[in-house]
Amino acid sequence: MEQYWHWLCSNLVGNPGLLNGLVRKFRTPEAVFSQKKKELLDSFPNCRVLLTRLWESKQSWDFEREAEKMKRKGISFLSCEHPDFPARLRNIPDRPGGIFRKGRLPVDECPSVAIVGARECSVYGRNLALWFSEELAANGVQIVSGMARGVDGYSHRGAFKRQGQTFAVLGGGVDVCYPEENRDIYEGLIKEGGILSESPPGIPPMRHLFPLRNRLISGLSDAVLIIEAKEKSGSLITADFALEQGRDVYAVPGRLGDTLSSGCNSLIRQGAGLALSPEKLLEELHVLPNINRRKEQKNKISLETSENLVYSCLSFQAKNLEEICCQTELPLVEVLHILTSLELRGYIKEVYKNYYTRA
């Protein structure tokens, strides 16, 4: 039966509604494959063009050849009827008929959080994505995202730093790395996590596939965390899917008037959970934080009084040298000396000339 699911999913890319409708009508994908042209086209008259292409695909489809192509690329396929198919995806609206994957699958029994946000994120968004993903991954939470540039990519990187489990859902085939600048993430996911898609190998990322991809990102998660999003963005589409699927949605608040924070602030106004720290999110997920590790991290930051004064006035939002001097009321020369010392010890970062954030 898997081979017929493979055929159906490969030839109805981006049309999960029609795919599920055909299986409901004819009972099995094998029965769909066996239909005569007229019966197939008459089953859904409004989709005759798509169904004509589906029927024509049978003429050149070679089950053994397609299976061998997948094997050569290290890709496997799981239908929605396979026992290893992710349980979280089984009952979502318009569930995929199957998924293609490289690497591992998310573990059904482990908590899972999707972290998504702006592609052109700020330094603030980058640092928050790393902070949340690192802390959640360190406490056994699986991180799901879309491997896009910006927040998505940093979320995967944060999970890698803690040797955590992280998974990407792509808007094209799992053998197509997009964007190319995230090639290192792609290779890391194959080794230490997994790459999933409902599109067959070779399909390039296409605009109309990304919203469908987003429903799988939320579907694979227990909760969705939005970090920086404009008023109209793909991240808010993911949030909508999450609510439709009965998942919890959390958003990180941002500054009023900041374009990249307008979507998150709007979500919070509409009732989304307020994500103030990874610890609070772990509580919401009923995950017991690793207390010993947190104590070690807390003890690590033992600074002199003047150093602590400078460190305390920094956050994940970049702050310039003049602001730091004003807030600490320390001389410029002393502040520069302290900043250099803190940066060398890995407590802070100079993100651009004379602008600093916590590391």
PyMOL commands that set and color helices and strands:
alter all, ss='L'
color gray80, all
select helices_A, chain A and resi 2-11+16-26+29-34+37-43+45-60+63-72+87-89+123-138+151-161+180-192+209-219+234-244+259-269+278-284+291-300+305-312+321-328+332-344
alter helices_A, ss='H'
color red, helices_A
select strands_A, chain A and resi 76-79+98-103+112-117+142-145+166-169+194-197+223-227+248-251+273-274+319-320+348-352+355-358
alter strands_A, ss='S'
color yellow, strands_A
deselect
rebuild
show_as cartoon
